């Protein structure tokens, strides 16, 4: 199995207001998110790629135009915008456009991340 990954960055705020008031994530706060998309294939295409990294440019545009420097609660219309939610959201978004998508990892900090891999 061949695997490739590409990393994307965004800065955004969120608030998990369904948590107890004394929970630090219940307060408005932000992260410098890192999104890592993995694509996998049993064989390479005619150009010798799983997929050309340039083909992932629409994801960069989506992140920049829709999510970067935004309040994610407003973007998604709810307050359960967790890293787990974002990993699944990005996976679904990518899978529709790039069938080779095999997983997405979303990091909030250098030491924490959530991954969606069906």
N, C-alpha and C positions, 0 to 999 in steps of 0.2 A: 504494500500500500504506500503510495506517495502522499505526502502531506506538505502543505505550505501554510504559512500564517502571515498575516499583515496586521499591524498595530495602528490604531487610530486614537486620537486624544480629544477630549472635550472638557470644558469646565462648566459646571451647572450646579444649581442649588436644588434642594428638596427638603421636605419636612414630613416626617412620619407621625402625623398628628393623631393617629389611632393608638399610639403607645402611651404609657403612663407619663404624666407631665414631668416627672423627675428623670425620665430617660433622656440621655443626651441627644438621641436622634429625633426626639419629639420637637426639639427646637429647630428653627430655620438654620440650615447650614449648607455648605457646599463642598464639592469634591473636584479634584482634577482627575477625572476618570480616564482609564486606559481600557480600550476595547480591542481585544485580540480575536480576529476571525480566523478560523482554521478551515481549509478546504482539503478534501482528500479524493483520490481516484486510484483505481486499480492499475490504470495505464495512463501514459502521457498522450496528449493530443499531438497533432501533426507538427506543431512547433516545438515539441519537447517539454511542454508545460502541463501542470495540473490545470492551471488557468493563468493567463498573463496578469501580473499584479496590476497593471494599468486598467484592466477590466473592472477593478474594484473602486474606481474613481467615483461612481454614483453614490457609494456609501459615504465617502468623504464629503461630498456635496450635501447629502441628506443630514449628516451630523452637523456640518457648519451652518446650514440654512435653517434647520429645525430645532436642534437641541443645544448647540454650544451657546454658552452665556445666557441660558434661559432658566426659568424656574420649572422644573420637571413636573411638579404637581399640576401646573397650568397647562403644560403641553399635553399631558396624558389624561387630565380631568379627574384625577383621584390622588389620594395621599399614600398609596402603597407602592411608590416608585422605589423599590429596593434594587440592589445589584442583581438579585435573582430575577426580578421582573425585567430589568434591562437586558440581561443575558438572553432571556427567552425572546424578548421583543426584537433584538438585533438578529438572533438566529432566524426567526420567522421572516424578517425583512430580507435577509440575505438569501435564505433558501429559495424564496420566490424568484430571485434574480440570478442566483448562482447555485445550481443544483448540487454542486460539489461541496457545499457548506456542510461541515461535520460537527462543528462546535463553535461556541462563542464564550469568551471569558471577559468579564467586566471587573476591573479593579477600582476600588474606591481609594485605597491607600497602597503603598508598596508592600504591605503585609497582609492585605485582605482582598479576596476576590470571590466572585461567584461564577460558576460555569454552567452552561446548558449544553448538554450532549445527549441527544435522544438515544 
